[in-house]
Amino acid sequence: MSDDVEILVVDDEARLADLFAAWLTTEWTVETAYDGAEALEKMADSVEVVLLDRRMPGLSGDEVLETIREEGYDCRVVMVTAVDPDFDIIEMGFDDYLVKPVSKDELVDMVETVSVRSEYENEIQEYYALVSKKALLESEKTDRELSNNDEYVDLTERVTELEERVDETVSGMKSHDDFVGAFQDLEGD
């Protein structure tokens, strides 16, 4: 994993937040916040994954999540909480949900999974944008014009490269949930 991924661990149980951070700092840059207000102060565009407790005094995790989404941060949010999921989660804008207690392996796997989803979403969005451009050019230009244009040739090569990467990512997803999660944000775009 790359060191440029920044993770914000938010939990009012300081020892637990610090433990999660310790588990993750070997592979990622990690910050901690011990309540909702501090979490929002530490939010930045560089934060790629937020591990968020739901039940906290003051601003709850649900309220922090809502603010993160309203302010347009492009990050993955994983609820890491002792609150068992109920139907209220349907309308919540998180990317995944872990019920405490969680092991180090579960936490690391979850961060890796949601990070891959982010990369996949960017690639699939780029892929569809380029395919659209390619189709438009092909409907307007002759085969000779297309084959003699370096930019079109480069575009075709990039489409093929992205198609292969997207296919590899889909085949590498561990479960149906991984696949569904990868498309969650695409529906809103």
N, C-alpha and C positions, 0 to 999 in steps of 0.2 A: 504494500500500500504506500501511497505517496504521503510525504510529510506536509503537503499543502492543504490537506483536508483538516478543517478546524471543527472541533466538536465542542458543543456547550452542554455540560451536564447540569441539570437543574433539579435539585432536591432539597427540601428543608431539613432532612436528616444529614447534617454535614459529614458525619463519618461515612455514610453510604455514598454520598456524592464524591467524596475524596477517594473512596475505594474504587468506584467506577472509573474515575479519572486515572488512578494508578494503573488499572488494568489496560487502559487504552493508550497511555502516553508512550508506550514502546513503539507504536505504529502511527500515531496521529498527534497533532497539536490539540491539546485539550484545555478548556477553561471550565471553571465551576461557578455556579451561582446558587445561593442558599435560600432564595425566595423568588417569587415572581417578579417583583419590582427590579431586583438586581439582574435577573435574566434579561429583562427588556433593556436595561442599561447596557448590558454586554452584547446585545444582538448587533450584528454587523453583517455586511454583505459577504464577508469572508467566512462566516459560519455556514457550514454545509450540512451538518447534522446536529439536531437538538434532541437530547435524551431528557424527557420532561416528565416529572412526577405530576399526577393529577391533583392530589389532595395536599394543599399547602395552605398555611394561614395567610391572610392578606389576599393577594392575587392568586387564584387557583391556577393549576396547570391548564384547565380548560380556557380560562380567560387569557392566559399567556399565549396559548395556541391561537386563539381568535385574533389577538393583536398582531402576532407574527404574520398571519395570513392577510389581515387587513392592510398592514404596512407593506406588503408585497415582497417580503424576503423570499428568495428562491433557495430554500433549504428543505431538507427532509426532517420531519419531526416524528420521533418514536416516543410514544407514551410508555414510560417504565414505571409501573404503579402497582399498588396493592389493591386497587379498585378493580373488581371483576367487571369485564365488559358487559354492557346492557344495550338495549336498543338505542340509547342516546348517542352511541358512538357513530351511528349511521350518518349523521349530519356533520360530524366533526372532521376537520381537515388534516388529520394526521396521516402518516404514511404506513405506520405499523404500530403494534401494541404488544408489549411484554408485561406479563403479570409477575410481580415479585413473589417470592425471591427468584433472582436470576443468577445464573453462573457466569463466570468470566467467558467461557466458550460461547454461551448464548448471546452475551452482549457484543462480543467481537464479531460473531457471525452476523448479527443484526446490522451492525454498522457497515460491514462489508457489503451486505445485501442491498441496503438502501443507497449506498454509494454507487454501486453498479447500476441501480435503477436510474440514478441521476445521469450517469454517462449515457445510458441507453436512450433516455428520453431526448437528450441533446442530439444524439446521432440520428434517431428516427425522425426528429423534426427537420434536421438538415437534409436527410435523405428525401423526405417527401417534398421539401421545397425544391431541391435540385431535380427530382423526377418531373415535377410540374414544369419547371423551366425547360427541361429537355423535351418534353412532349409538346410544349408550345412552339419551340424552335422547329421540331420535326414536322409540325403541321403547317408552318409558314415557309420553310426553306426546302430547296431541292436536296437530294442526296449528295450531289456534287458540291453544293455550297457548304453543306454540313461537313463533309469529309475534308474539305480544304480549309476549314476554320480551326485554328489551334485551340481557341477557347472552348469550342464545342467538344473537341477531342478530350481536352482536360476535364470538362464537365462529365462526359461519358465515363472516363476512368474513375472519377470521384464517386459517381453513382454506383459503379460496380464495386468499388472498395467498401463503401458504406453498406451496400446490400450484403456483402459477405460478413462484415462485422455484426450487423444486425442479426443475420441468420445464426452466427456463432453464439451471440448473446442469448437469443431465444432458446437455442438447443442446450445451452449451459445452465439455464434456470432450473433450480432444484424442484420447484413445485408450481402448481397452478397459481398459488398465492403470489409467487414471485412475478409470474407473467402478468397477472391482473394488476399488481402494484406498479409495474413498469408503465402501464397505460393510464393510471389514475389521473395524473395531471394533464395528460394529453387531451382528455375530454373537455377540459375547461378552456383550452387554447383555441 
